[in-house]
Amino acid sequence: MARVCEIAFRGEQARAHLLRAWLDQTAKNLAETPGLATLDVYAPIDEGAHDPFNADTGGPLFMLMAAFVHPQAQGAAQTGIADALASVPSGFAVTMSPLERRFFAVADDAAPRDLQAPFSYVVRYHRPADDEAAFVASYVDTHPPTLAKLPRIRSIVCYFPAPAATAPRHAAADYMLGNEVAFDGIADFNAAMQSPVRRELRAHFHAFPRFTGAVTHYPMQRTRLFG
């Protein structure tokens, strides 16, 4: 598994343009952070994507996902990113969550696919669970193999909380597990959500070990800034 860091920005939708301007202005500096392997920005897709079981609102205005060349580079890279975050316009809440990222094979592929397709369905499971380890184990055993059967799916990723490499300047989100599935576009995602596999995934959800935290689902457009 590779080490990554998710930086999520929340605030008033009416002020999102200020945050977008900041991202555009500082993206080059962020991309030059030593130890960084890739840097992706995620922006919400507000219309057109349809999951028959979920229509969550109130997600992040933007997310950055930073991946590191190796675990030893994580500390210095996160420090550089945290320095850049000091110039974020006021009024936005920032979480900075160190994670481990694991890819899973799709369809009949022998090996996992990296993130290349630009549509991402970003899912996060928040604490608590009655038995967090049992919940995560059940999810990993059942969900990715079934996600792999979704028509037109391009990538499957799971994210697991990881220790902070440096003293945190921003709180981490209270995740116990993250998931991301990628498609070439909204039409392919919608087709997958209408397939029998989506109903099978819903049955898995109801069979998970008990948890009482929130679970969120956000369709997002992913753009590679660096790497």
Secondary structure as the mmCIF struct_conf table of DSSP 4:
data_model
#
loop_
_struct_conf.conf_type_id
_struct_conf.id
_struct_conf.beg_label_comp_id
_struct_conf.beg_label_asym_id
_struct_conf.beg_label_seq_id
_struct_conf.end_label_comp_id
_struct_conf.end_label_asym_id
_struct_conf.end_label_seq_id
STRN STRN1 ALA A 2 ARG A 10
HELX_RH_3T_P HELX_RH_3T_P1 GLN A 13 ARG A 15
HELX_RH_AL_P HELX_RH_AL_P1 ALA A 16 ALA A 31
TURN_TY1_P TURN_TY1_P1 GLU A 32 GLU A 32
TURN_TY1_P TURN_TY1_P2 PRO A 34 GLY A 35
STRN STRN2 LEU A 36 PRO A 44
BEND BEND1 GLU A 47 GLY A 48
STRN STRN3 ASP A 51 ASP A 51
TURN_TY1_P TURN_TY1_P3 PRO A 52 PHE A 53
STRN STRN4 ASN A 54 ASN A 54
BEND BEND2 LEU A 61 LEU A 61
STRN STRN5 PHE A 62 PHE A 68
BEND BEND3 VAL A 69 HIS A 70
HELX_RH_3T_P HELX_RH_3T_P2 PRO A 71 ALA A 73
HELX_RH_AL_P HELX_RH_AL_P2 GLN A 74 LEU A 85
TURN_TY1_P TURN_TY1_P4 ALA A 86 SER A 87
BEND BEND4 VAL A 88 VAL A 88
HELX_LH_PP_P HELX_LH_PP_P1 PRO A 89 PRO A 89
TURN_TY1_P TURN_TY1_P5 SER A 90 GLY A 91
STRN STRN6 ALA A 93 PHE A 104
TURN_TY1_P TURN_TY1_P6 ALA A 107 ASP A 108
BEND BEND5 ALA A 110 ALA A 111
HELX_LH_PP_P HELX_LH_PP_P2 PRO A 112 ASP A 114
BEND BEND6 LEU A 115 LEU A 115
BEND BEND7 ALA A 117 PRO A 118
STRN STRN7 PHE A 119 HIS A 126
BEND BEND8 ARG A 127 ARG A 127
STRN STRN8 ALA A 129 ALA A 129
BEND BEND9 ASP A 130 ASP A 131
HELX_RH_AL_P HELX_RH_AL_P3 GLU A 132 LEU A 147
TURN_TY1_P TURN_TY1_P7 ALA A 148 LYS A 149
BEND BEND10 LEU A 150 LEU A 150
TURN_TY1_P TURN_TY1_P8 PRO A 151 ARG A 152
STRN STRN9 SER A 155 PRO A 161
BEND BEND11 ALA A 165 THR A 166
BEND BEND12 ARG A 169 HIS A 170
HELX_LH_PP_P HELX_LH_PP_P3 ALA A 171 ALA A 173
STRN STRN10 TYR A 175 PHE A 183
BEND BEND13 ASP A 184 GLY A 185
HELX_RH_AL_P HELX_RH_AL_P4 ILE A 186 MET A 193
TURN_TY1_P TURN_TY1_P9 GLN A 194 GLN A 194
BEND BEND14 SER A 195 SER A 195
HELX_RH_AL_P HELX_RH_AL_P5 PRO A 196 ALA A 207
BEND BEND15 PHE A 208 PHE A 208
HELX_LH_PP_P HELX_LH_PP_P4 PRO A 209 ARG A 210
STRN STRN11 PHE A 211 PHE A 211
BEND BEND16 GLY A 213 GLY A 213
STRN STRN12 VAL A 215 PHE A 226
#
